[in-house]
Amino acid sequence: MPKLKTKSGCKKRFRFTATGKVISTQAGKRHGMRKRTNGFIRKARGTTIMEECDTHRIVQFMPYGGK
């Protein structure tokens, strides 16, 4: 069987936990911080666990990372 390639953009942006959940960086922190509230900036630090409805796309793009 031929091997499947991992999408390069996904391997740079996402990681998997030991239980198979997807870890990603927080959205909305690239620019425009003046218009964001201080509470939003505090809550959006670090990484977050991706929602289940979006996880299946990342698993398809990373066939060997999520298993």
mmCIF file of the N, C-alpha and C atoms, coordinates in Angstrom:
data_MODEL
# 
_entry.id   MODEL 
# 
loop_
_atom_site.group_PDB 
_atom_site.id 
_atom_site.type_symbol 
_atom_site.label_atom_id 
_atom_site.label_alt_id 
_atom_site.label_comp_id 
_atom_site.label_asym_id 
_atom_site.label_entity_id 
_atom_site.label_seq_id 
_atom_site.pdbx_PDB_ins_code 
_atom_site.Cartn_x 
_atom_site.Cartn_y 
_atom_site.Cartn_z 
_atom_site.occupancy 
_atom_site.B_iso_or_equiv 
_atom_site.pdbx_formal_charge 
_atom_site.auth_seq_id 
_atom_site.auth_comp_id 
_atom_site.auth_asym_id 
_atom_site.auth_atom_id 
_atom_site.pdbx_PDB_model_num 
ATOM 1   N N  . MET A 1 1  ? 0.830   -1.184 0.000  1.00 0.00 ? 1  MET A N  1 
ATOM 2   C CA . MET A 1 1  ? 0.000   0.000  0.000  1.00 0.00 ? 1  MET A CA 1 
ATOM 3   C C  . MET A 1 1  ? 0.878   1.253  0.000  1.00 0.00 ? 1  MET A C  1 
ATOM 4   N N  . PRO A 1 2  ? 0.477   2.259  -0.775 1.00 0.00 ? 2  PRO A N  1 
ATOM 5   C CA . PRO A 1 2  ? 1.243   3.507  -0.734 1.00 0.00 ? 2  PRO A CA 1 
ATOM 6   C C  . PRO A 1 2  ? 1.019   4.252  0.575  1.00 0.00 ? 2  PRO A C  1 
ATOM 7   N N  . LYS A 1 3  ? 2.008   5.020  0.952  1.00 0.00 ? 3  LYS A N  1 
ATOM 8   C CA . LYS A 1 3  ? 1.906   5.794  2.183  1.00 0.00 ? 3  LYS A CA 1 
ATOM 9   C C  . LYS A 1 3  ? 1.135   7.083  1.906  1.00 0.00 ? 3  LYS A C  1 
ATOM 10  N N  . LEU A 1 4  ? 0.489   7.609  2.938  1.00 0.00 ? 4  LEU A N  1 
ATOM 11  C CA . LEU A 1 4  ? -0.247  8.861  2.827  1.00 0.00 ? 4  LEU A CA 1 
ATOM 12  C C  . LEU A 1 4  ? 0.628   10.000 3.299  1.00 0.00 ? 4  LEU A C  1 
ATOM 13  N N  . LYS A 1 5  ? 0.544   11.127 2.605  1.00 0.00 ? 5  LYS A N  1 
ATOM 14  C CA . LYS A 1 5  ? 1.340   12.283 3.004  1.00 0.00 ? 5  LYS A CA 1 
ATOM 15  C C  . LYS A 1 5  ? 0.573   13.130 4.007  1.00 0.00 ? 5  LYS A C  1 
ATOM 16  N N  . THR A 1 6  ? 1.314   13.677 4.967  1.00 0.00 ? 6  THR A N  1 
ATOM 17  C CA . THR A 1 6  ? 0.744   14.610 5.936  1.00 0.00 ? 6  THR A CA 1 
ATOM 18  C C  . THR A 1 6  ? 0.782   16.010 5.333  1.00 0.00 ? 6  THR A C  1 
ATOM 19  N N  . LYS A 1 7  ? -0.295  16.772 5.535  1.00 0.00 ? 7  LYS A N  1 
ATOM 20  C CA . LYS A 1 7  ? -0.316  18.156 5.050  1.00 0.00 ? 7  LYS A CA 1 
ATOM 21  C C  . LYS A 1 7  ? 0.681   18.986 5.857  1.00 0.00 ? 7  LYS A C  1 
ATOM 22  N N  . SER A 1 8  ? 1.556   19.691 5.164  1.00 0.00 ? 8  SER A N  1 
ATOM 23  C CA . SER A 1 8  ? 2.621   20.432 5.839  1.00 0.00 ? 8  SER A CA 1 
ATOM 24  C C  . SER A 1 8  ? 2.070   21.548 6.721  1.00 0.00 ? 8  SER A C  1 
ATOM 25  N N  . GLY A 1 9  ? 1.007   22.208 6.284  1.00 0.00 ? 9  GLY A N  1 
ATOM 26  C CA . GLY A 1 9  ? 0.432   23.272 7.097  1.00 0.00 ? 9  GLY A CA 1 
ATOM 27  C C  . GLY A 1 9  ? -0.146  22.745 8.396  1.00 0.00 ? 9  GLY A C  1 
ATOM 28  N N  . CYS A 1 10 ? -0.707  21.554 8.373  1.00 0.00 ? 10 CYS A N  1 
ATOM 29  C CA . CYS A 1 10 ? -1.286  20.986 9.591  1.00 0.00 ? 10 CYS A CA 1 
ATOM 30  C C  . CYS A 1 10 ? -0.207  20.551 10.564 1.00 0.00 ? 10 CYS A C  1 
ATOM 31  N N  . LYS A 1 11 ? 0.878   20.013 10.068 1.00 0.00 ? 11 LYS A N  1 
ATOM 32  C CA . LYS A 1 11 ? 1.888   19.548 11.019 1.00 0.00 ? 11 LYS A CA 1 
ATOM 33  C C  . LYS A 1 11 ? 2.592   20.722 11.688 1.00 0.00 ? 11 LYS A C  1 
ATOM 34  N N  . LYS A 1 12 ? 2.538   21.905 11.067 1.00 0.00 ? 12 LYS A N  1 
ATOM 35  C CA . LYS A 1 12 ? 3.108   23.089 11.706 1.00 0.00 ? 12 LYS A CA 1 
ATOM 36  C C  . LYS A 1 12 ? 2.153   23.700 12.728 1.00 0.00 ? 12 LYS A C  1 
ATOM 37  N N  . ARG A 1 13 ? 0.844   23.511 12.555 1.00 0.00 ? 13 ARG A N  1 
ATOM 38  C CA . ARG A 1 13 ? -0.134  24.249 13.349 1.00 0.00 ? 13 ARG A CA 1 
ATOM 39  C C  . ARG A 1 13 ? -0.836  23.443 14.434 1.00 0.00 ? 13 ARG A C  1 
ATOM 40  N N  . PHE A 1 14 ? -0.833  22.127 14.325 1.00 0.00 ? 14 PHE A N  1 
ATOM 41  C CA . PHE A 1 14 ? -1.617  21.309 15.244 1.00 0.00 ? 14 PHE A CA 1 
ATOM 42  C C  . PHE A 1 14 ? -0.773  20.196 15.839 1.00 0.00 ? 14 PHE A C  1 
ATOM 43  N N  . ARG A 1 15 ? -1.160  19.799 17.072 1.00 0.00 ? 15 ARG A N  1 
ATOM 44  C CA . ARG A 1 15 ? -0.554  18.642 17.735 1.00 0.00 ? 15 ARG A CA 1 
ATOM 45  C C  . ARG A 1 15 ? -1.684  17.795 18.295 1.00 0.00 ? 15 ARG A C  1 
ATOM 46  N N  . PHE A 1 16 ? -1.359  16.574 18.697 1.00 0.00 ? 16 PHE A N  1 
ATOM 47  C CA . PHE A 1 16 ? -2.338  15.677 19.275 1.00 0.00 ? 16 PHE A CA 1 
ATOM 48  C C  . PHE A 1 16 ? -1.995  15.389 20.729 1.00 0.00 ? 16 PHE A C  1 
ATOM 49  N N  . THR A 1 17 ? -3.033  15.264 21.555 1.00 0.00 ? 17 THR A N  1 
ATOM 50  C CA . THR A 1 17 ? -2.823  14.834 22.925 1.00 0.00 ? 17 THR A CA 1 
ATOM 51  C C  . THR A 1 17 ? -2.681  13.318 22.938 1.00 0.00 ? 17 THR A C  1 
ATOM 52  N N  . ALA A 1 18 ? -2.402  12.760 24.102 1.00 0.00 ? 18 ALA A N  1 
ATOM 53  C CA . ALA A 1 18 ? -2.256  11.311 24.216 1.00 0.00 ? 18 ALA A CA 1 
ATOM 54  C C  . ALA A 1 18 ? -3.578  10.589 23.960 1.00 0.00 ? 18 ALA A C  1 
ATOM 55  N N  . THR A 1 19 ? -4.696  11.262 24.203 1.00 0.00 ? 19 THR A N  1 
ATOM 56  C CA . THR A 1 19 ? -5.999  10.638 23.972 1.00 0.00 ? 19 THR A CA 1 
ATOM 57  C C  . THR A 1 19 ? -6.534  10.906 22.575 1.00 0.00 ? 19 THR A C  1 
ATOM 58  N N  . GLY A 1 20 ? -5.780  11.631 21.726 1.00 0.00 ? 20 GLY A N  1 
ATOM 59  C CA . GLY A 1 20 ? -6.184  11.851 20.342 1.00 0.00 ? 20 GLY A CA 1 
ATOM 60  C C  . GLY A 1 20 ? -6.892  13.150 20.075 1.00 0.00 ? 20 GLY A C  1 
ATOM 61  N N  . LYS A 1 21 ? -7.003  14.032 21.060 1.00 0.00 ? 21 LYS A N  1 
ATOM 62  C CA . LYS A 1 21 ? -7.609  15.338 20.822 1.00 0.00 ? 21 LYS A CA 1 
ATOM 63  C C  . LYS A 1 21 ? -6.591  16.249 20.140 1.00 0.00 ? 21 LYS A C  1 
ATOM 64  N N  . VAL A 1 22 ? -7.088  17.272 19.451 1.00 0.00 ? 22 VAL A N  1 
ATOM 65  C CA . VAL A 1 22 ? -6.230  18.169 18.680 1.00 0.00 ? 22 VAL A CA 1 
ATOM 66  C C  . VAL A 1 22 ? -5.971  19.439 19.478 1.00 0.00 ? 22 VAL A C  1 
ATOM 67  N N  . ILE A 1 23 ? -4.696  19.816 19.593 1.00 0.00 ? 23 ILE A N  1 
ATOM 68  C CA . ILE A 1 23 ? -4.294  21.044 20.264 1.00 0.00 ? 23 ILE A CA 1 
ATOM 69  C C  . ILE A 1 23 ? -3.946  22.070 19.191 1.00 0.00 ? 23 ILE A C  1 
ATOM 70  N N  . SER A 1 24 ? -4.463  23.292 19.340 1.00 0.00 ? 24 SER A N  1 
ATOM 71  C CA . SER A 1 24 ? -4.135  24.352 18.397 1.00 0.00 ? 24 SER A CA 1 
ATOM 72  C C  . SER A 1 24 ? -3.931  25.648 19.167 1.00 0.00 ? 24 SER A C  1 
ATOM 73  N N  . THR A 1 25 ? -3.323  26.625 18.495 1.00 0.00 ? 25 THR A N  1 
ATOM 74  C CA . THR A 1 25 ? -3.152  27.929 19.134 1.00 0.00 ? 25 THR A CA 1 
ATOM 75  C C  . THR A 1 25 ? -4.484  28.673 19.139 1.00 0.00 ? 25 THR A C  1 
ATOM 76  N N  . GLN A 1 26 ? -4.600  29.644 20.010 1.00 0.00 ? 26 GLN A N  1 
ATOM 77  C CA . GLN A 1 26 ? -5.822  30.418 20.120 1.00 0.00 ? 26 GLN A CA 1 
ATOM 78  C C  . GLN A 1 26 ? -5.984  31.316 18.895 1.00 0.00 ? 26 GLN A C  1 
ATOM 79  N N  . ALA A 1 27 ? -7.214  31.444 18.434 1.00 0.00 ? 27 ALA A N  1 
ATOM 80  C CA . ALA A 1 27 ? -7.498  32.282 17.277 1.00 0.00 ? 27 ALA A CA 1 
ATOM 81  C C  . ALA A 1 27 ? -7.703  33.728 17.703 1.00 0.00 ? 27 ALA A C  1 
ATOM 82  N N  . GLY A 1 28 ? -7.476  34.663 16.786 1.00 0.00 ? 28 GLY A N  1 
ATOM 83  C CA . GLY A 1 28 ? -7.795  36.061 17.017 1.00 0.00 ? 28 GLY A CA 1 
ATOM 84  C C  . GLY A 1 28 ? -6.710  36.858 17.698 1.00 0.00 ? 28 GLY A C  1 
ATOM 85  N N  . LYS A 1 29 ? -5.450  36.387 17.642 1.00 0.00 ? 29 LYS A N  1 
ATOM 86  C CA . LYS A 1 29 ? -4.389  37.091 18.356 1.00 0.00 ? 29 LYS A CA 1 
ATOM 87  C C  . LYS A 1 29 ? -3.265  37.561 17.439 1.00 0.00 ? 29 LYS A C  1 
ATOM 88  N N  . ARG A 1 30 ? -3.504  37.625 16.151 1.00 0.00 ? 30 ARG A N  1 
ATOM 89  C CA . ARG A 1 30 ? -2.440  38.000 15.220 1.00 0.00 ? 30 ARG A CA 1 
ATOM 90  C C  . ARG A 1 30 ? -2.232  39.502 15.145 1.00 0.00 ? 30 ARG A C  1 
ATOM 91  N N  . HIS A 1 31 ? -3.312  40.247 15.130 1.00 0.00 ? 31 HIS A N  1 
ATOM 92  C CA . HIS A 1 31 ? -3.201  41.700 15.017 1.00 0.00 ? 31 HIS A CA 1 
ATOM 93  C C  . HIS A 1 31 ? -4.471  42.311 15.561 1.00 0.00 ? 31 HIS A C  1 
ATOM 94  N N  . GLY A 1 32 ? -4.482  43.634 15.711 1.00 0.00 ? 32 GLY A N  1 
ATOM 95  C CA . GLY A 1 32 ? -5.671  44.333 16.181 1.00 0.00 ? 32 GLY A CA 1 
ATOM 96  C C  . GLY A 1 32 ? -5.929  44.165 17.664 1.00 0.00 ? 32 GLY A C  1 
ATOM 97  N N  . MET A 1 33 ? -4.864  44.120 18.465 1.00 0.00 ? 33 MET A N  1 
ATOM 98  C CA . MET A 1 33 ? -5.041  43.894 19.896 1.00 0.00 ? 33 MET A CA 1 
ATOM 99  C C  . MET A 1 33 ? -5.661  45.101 20.606 1.00 0.00 ? 33 MET A C  1 
ATOM 100 N N  . ARG A 1 34 ? -5.584  46.281 20.017 1.00 0.00 ? 34 ARG A N  1 
ATOM 101 C CA . ARG A 1 34 ? -6.169  47.458 20.669 1.00 0.00 ? 34 ARG A CA 1 
ATOM 102 C C  . ARG A 1 34 ? -7.683  47.357 20.764 1.00 0.00 ? 34 ARG A C  1 
ATOM 103 N N  . LYS A 1 35 ? -8.299  46.757 19.776 1.00 0.00 ? 35 LYS A N  1 
ATOM 104 C CA . LYS A 1 35 ? -9.755  46.646 19.806 1.00 0.00 ? 35 LYS A CA 1 
ATOM 105 C C  . LYS A 1 35 ? -10.241 45.467 20.640 1.00 0.00 ? 35 LYS A C  1 
ATOM 106 N N  . ARG A 1 36 ? -9.359  44.568 21.057 1.00 0.00 ? 36 ARG A N  1 
ATOM 107 C CA . ARG A 1 36 ? -9.734  43.432 21.899 1.00 0.00 ? 36 ARG A CA 1 
ATOM 108 C C  . ARG A 1 36 ? -9.775  43.874 23.363 1.00 0.00 ? 36 ARG A C  1 
ATOM 109 N N  . THR A 1 37 ? -10.634 43.251 24.112 1.00 0.00 ? 37 THR A N  1 
ATOM 110 C CA . THR A 1 37 ? -10.687 43.561 25.532 1.00 0.00 ? 37 THR A CA 1 
ATOM 111 C C  . THR A 1 37 ? -9.545  42.844 26.252 1.00 0.00 ? 37 THR A C  1 
ATOM 112 N N  . ASN A 1 38 ? -9.195  43.370 27.421 1.00 0.00 ? 38 ASN A N  1 
ATOM 113 C CA . ASN A 1 38 ? -8.129  42.737 28.189 1.00 0.00 ? 38 ASN A CA 1 
ATOM 114 C C  . ASN A 1 38 ? -8.513  41.329 28.614 1.00 0.00 ? 38 ASN A C  1 
ATOM 115 N N  . GLY A 1 39 ? -9.779  41.126 28.868 1.00 0.00 ? 39 GLY A N  1 
ATOM 116 C CA . GLY A 1 39 ? -10.242 39.790 29.237 1.00 0.00 ? 39 GLY A CA 1 
ATOM 117 C C  . GLY A 1 39 ? -10.067 38.797 28.109 1.00 0.00 ? 39 GLY A C  1 
ATOM 118 N N  . PHE A 1 40 ? -10.362 39.228 26.883 1.00 0.00 ? 40 PHE A N  1 
ATOM 119 C CA . PHE A 1 40 ? -10.182 38.343 25.735 1.00 0.00 ? 40 PHE A CA 1 
ATOM 120 C C  . PHE A 1 40 ? -8.713  37.990 25.552 1.00 0.00 ? 40 PHE A C  1 
ATOM 121 N N  . ILE A 1 41 ? -7.844  38.981 25.679 1.00 0.00 ? 41 ILE A N  1 
ATOM 122 C CA . ILE A 1 41 ? -6.409  38.732 25.479 1.00 0.00 ? 41 ILE A CA 1 
ATOM 123 C C  . ILE A 1 41 ? -5.902  37.761 26.541 1.00 0.00 ? 41 ILE A C  1 
ATOM 124 N N  . ARG A 1 42 ? -6.372  37.901 27.764 1.00 0.00 ? 42 ARG A N  1 
ATOM 125 C CA . ARG A 1 42 ? -5.955  36.989 28.829 1.00 0.00 ? 42 ARG A CA 1 
ATOM 126 C C  . ARG A 1 42 ? -6.449  35.572 28.574 1.00 0.00 ? 42 ARG A C  1 
ATOM 127 N N  . LYS A 1 43 ? -7.708  35.452 28.154 1.00 0.00 ? 43 LYS A N  1 
ATOM 128 C CA . LYS A 1 43 ? -8.286  34.126 27.946 1.00 0.00 ? 43 LYS A CA 1 
ATOM 129 C C  . LYS A 1 43 ? -7.690  33.420 26.732 1.00 0.00 ? 43 LYS A C  1 
ATOM 130 N N  . ALA A 1 44 ? -7.162  34.174 25.783 1.00 0.00 ? 44 ALA A N  1 
ATOM 131 C CA . ALA A 1 44 ? -6.653  33.591 24.547 1.00 0.00 ? 44 ALA A CA 1 
ATOM 132 C C  . ALA A 1 44 ? -5.154  33.307 24.606 1.00 0.00 ? 44 ALA A C  1 
ATOM 133 N N  . ARG A 1 45 ? -4.591  33.224 25.794 1.00 0.00 ? 45 ARG A N  1 
ATOM 134 C CA . ARG A 1 45 ? -3.170  32.862 25.901 1.00 0.00 ? 45 ARG A CA 1 
ATOM 135 C C  . ARG A 1 45 ? -2.977  31.382 25.622 1.00 0.00 ? 45 ARG A C  1 
ATOM 136 N N  . GLY A 1 46 ? -1.797  31.052 25.126 1.00 0.00 ? 46 GLY A N  1 
ATOM 137 C CA . GLY A 1 46 ? -1.413  29.650 25.021 1.00 0.00 ? 46 GLY A CA 1 
ATOM 138 C C  . GLY A 1 46 ? -2.176  28.896 23.954 1.00 0.00 ? 46 GLY A C  1 
ATOM 139 N N  . THR A 1 47 ? -2.537  27.657 24.277 1.00 0.00 ? 47 THR A N  1 
ATOM 140 C CA . THR A 1 47 ? -3.187  26.777 23.311 1.00 0.00 ? 47 THR A CA 1 
ATOM 141 C C  . THR A 1 47 ? -4.554  26.363 23.825 1.00 0.00 ? 47 THR A C  1 
ATOM 142 N N  . THR A 1 48 ? -5.313  25.708 22.959 1.00 0.00 ? 48 THR A N  1 
ATOM 143 C CA . THR A 1 48 ? -6.642  25.242 23.318 1.00 0.00 ? 48 THR A CA 1 
ATOM 144 C C  . THR A 1 48 ? -6.890  23.900 22.645 1.00 0.00 ? 48 THR A C  1 
ATOM 145 N N  . ILE A 1 49 ? -7.856  23.175 23.164 1.00 0.00 ? 49 ILE A N  1 
ATOM 146 C CA . ILE A 1 49 ? -8.279  21.912 22.550 1.00 0.00 ? 49 ILE A CA 1 
ATOM 147 C C  . ILE A 1 49 ? -9.335  22.240 21.502 1.00 0.00 ? 49 ILE A C  1 
ATOM 148 N N  . MET A 1 50 ? -9.145  21.722 20.301 1.00 0.00 ? 50 MET A N  1 
ATOM 149 C CA . MET A 1 50 ? -10.063 22.021 19.210 1.00 0.00 ? 50 MET A CA 1 
ATOM 150 C C  . MET A 1 50 ? -11.398 21.307 19.424 1.00 0.00 ? 50 MET A C  1 
ATOM 151 N N  . GLU A 1 51 ? -12.465 21.916 18.944 1.00 0.00 ? 51 GLU A N  1 
ATOM 152 C CA . GLU A 1 51 ? -13.799 21.339 19.072 1.00 0.00 ? 51 GLU A CA 1 
ATOM 153 C C  . GLU A 1 51 ? -13.892 20.039 18.263 1.00 0.00 ? 51 GLU A C  1 
ATOM 154 N N  . GLU A 1 52 ? -14.761 19.143 18.723 1.00 0.00 ? 52 GLU A N  1 
ATOM 155 C CA . GLU A 1 52 ? -14.906 17.841 18.083 1.00 0.00 ? 52 GLU A CA 1 
ATOM 156 C C  . GLU A 1 52 ? -15.411 17.961 16.646 1.00 0.00 ? 52 GLU A C  1 
ATOM 157 N N  . CYS A 1 53 ? -16.226 18.981 16.352 1.00 0.00 ? 53 CYS A N  1 
ATOM 158 C CA . CYS A 1 53 ? -16.791 19.103 15.010 1.00 0.00 ? 53 CYS A CA 1 
ATOM 159 C C  . CYS A 1 53 ? -15.725 19.463 13.982 1.00 0.00 ? 53 CYS A C  1 
ATOM 160 N N  . ASP A 1 54 ? -14.596 20.059 14.406 1.00 0.00 ? 54 ASP A N  1 
ATOM 161 C CA . ASP A 1 54 ? -13.528 20.400 13.475 1.00 0.00 ? 54 ASP A CA 1 
ATOM 162 C C  . ASP A 1 54 ? -12.379 19.405 13.497 1.00 0.00 ? 54 ASP A C  1 
ATOM 163 N N  . THR A 1 55 ? -12.348 18.535 14.487 1.00 0.00 ? 55 THR A N  1 
ATOM 164 C CA . THR A 1 55 ? -11.210 17.637 14.667 1.00 0.00 ? 55 THR A CA 1 
ATOM 165 C C  . THR A 1 55 ? -11.077 16.642 13.519 1.00 0.00 ? 55 THR A C  1 
ATOM 166 N N  . HIS A 1 56 ? -12.186 16.176 12.959 1.00 0.00 ? 56 HIS A N  1 
ATOM 167 C CA . HIS A 1 56 ? -12.100 15.136 11.940 1.00 0.00 ? 56 HIS A CA 1 
ATOM 168 C C  . HIS A 1 56 ? -11.351 15.616 10.698 1.00 0.00 ? 56 HIS A C  1 
ATOM 169 N N  . ARG A 1 57 ? -11.392 16.920 10.394 1.00 0.00 ? 57 ARG A N  1 
ATOM 170 C CA . ARG A 1 57 ? -10.645 17.434 9.246  1.00 0.00 ? 57 ARG A CA 1 
ATOM 171 C C  . ARG A 1 57 ? -9.148  17.323 9.481  1.00 0.00 ? 57 ARG A C  1 
ATOM 172 N N  . ILE A 1 58 ? -8.713  17.670 10.675 1.00 0.00 ? 58 ILE A N  1 
ATOM 173 C CA . ILE A 1 58 ? -7.287  17.630 10.989 1.00 0.00 ? 58 ILE A CA 1 
ATOM 174 C C  . ILE A 1 58 ? -6.790  16.196 10.996 1.00 0.00 ? 58 ILE A C  1 
ATOM 175 N N  . VAL A 1 59 ? -7.596  15.278 11.493 1.00 0.00 ? 59 VAL A N  1 
ATOM 176 C CA . VAL A 1 59 ? -7.199  13.871 11.521 1.00 0.00 ? 59 VAL A CA 1 
ATOM 177 C C  . VAL A 1 59 ? -7.037  13.347 10.094 1.00 0.00 ? 59 VAL A C  1 
ATOM 178 N N  . GLN A 1 60 ? -7.870  13.811 9.171  1.00 0.00 ? 60 GLN A N  1 
ATOM 179 C CA . GLN A 1 60 ? -7.726  13.389 7.775  1.00 0.00 ? 60 GLN A CA 1 
ATOM 180 C C  . GLN A 1 60 ? -6.431  13.924 7.167  1.00 0.00 ? 60 GLN A C  1 
ATOM 181 N N  . PHE A 1 61 ? -6.042  15.148 7.536  1.00 0.00 ? 61 PHE A N  1 
ATOM 182 C CA . PHE A 1 61 ? -4.836  15.742 6.982  1.00 0.00 ? 61 PHE A CA 1 
ATOM 183 C C  . PHE A 1 61 ? -3.564  15.181 7.615  1.00 0.00 ? 61 PHE A C  1 
ATOM 184 N N  . MET A 1 62 ? -3.680  14.613 8.819  1.00 0.00 ? 62 MET A N  1 
ATOM 185 C CA . MET A 1 62 ? -2.527  14.050 9.524  1.00 0.00 ? 62 MET A CA 1 
ATOM 186 C C  . MET A 1 62 ? -2.801  12.577 9.789  1.00 0.00 ? 62 MET A C  1 
ATOM 187 N N  . PRO A 1 63 ? -2.648  11.722 8.804  1.00 0.00 ? 63 PRO A N  1 
ATOM 188 C CA . PRO A 1 63 ? -3.111  10.329 8.953  1.00 0.00 ? 63 PRO A CA 1 
ATOM 189 C C  . PRO A 1 63 ? -2.336  9.529  9.989  1.00 0.00 ? 63 PRO A C  1 
ATOM 190 N N  . TYR A 1 64 ? -1.094  9.889  10.301 1.00 0.00 ? 64 TYR A N  1 
ATOM 191 C CA . TYR A 1 64 ? -0.298  9.097  11.237 1.00 0.00 ? 64 TYR A CA 1 
ATOM 192 C C  . TYR A 1 64 ? -0.104  9.804  12.563 1.00 0.00 ? 64 TYR A C  1 
ATOM 193 N N  . GLY A 1 65 ? -0.596  11.027 12.697 1.00 0.00 ? 65 GLY A N  1 
ATOM 194 C CA . GLY A 1 65 ? -0.374  11.771 13.927 1.00 0.00 ? 65 GLY A CA 1 
ATOM 195 C C  . GLY A 1 65 ? -1.432  11.532 14.978 1.00 0.00 ? 65 GLY A C  1 
ATOM 196 N N  . GLY A 1 66 ? -2.638  11.183 14.577 1.00 0.00 ? 66 GLY A N  1 
ATOM 197 C CA . GLY A 1 66 ? -3.721  11.102 15.522 1.00 0.00 ? 66 GLY A CA 1 
ATOM 198 C C  . GLY A 1 66 ? -4.054  9.720  16.010 1.00 0.00 ? 66 GLY A C  1 
ATOM 199 N N  . LYS A 1 67 ? -3.283  8.752  15.657 1.00 0.00 ? 67 LYS A N  1 
ATOM 200 C CA . LYS A 1 67 ? -3.631  7.381  16.025 1.00 0.00 ? 67 LYS A CA 1 
ATOM 201 C C  . LYS A 1 67 ? -2.743  6.858  17.106 1.00 0.00 ? 67 LYS A C  1 
# 
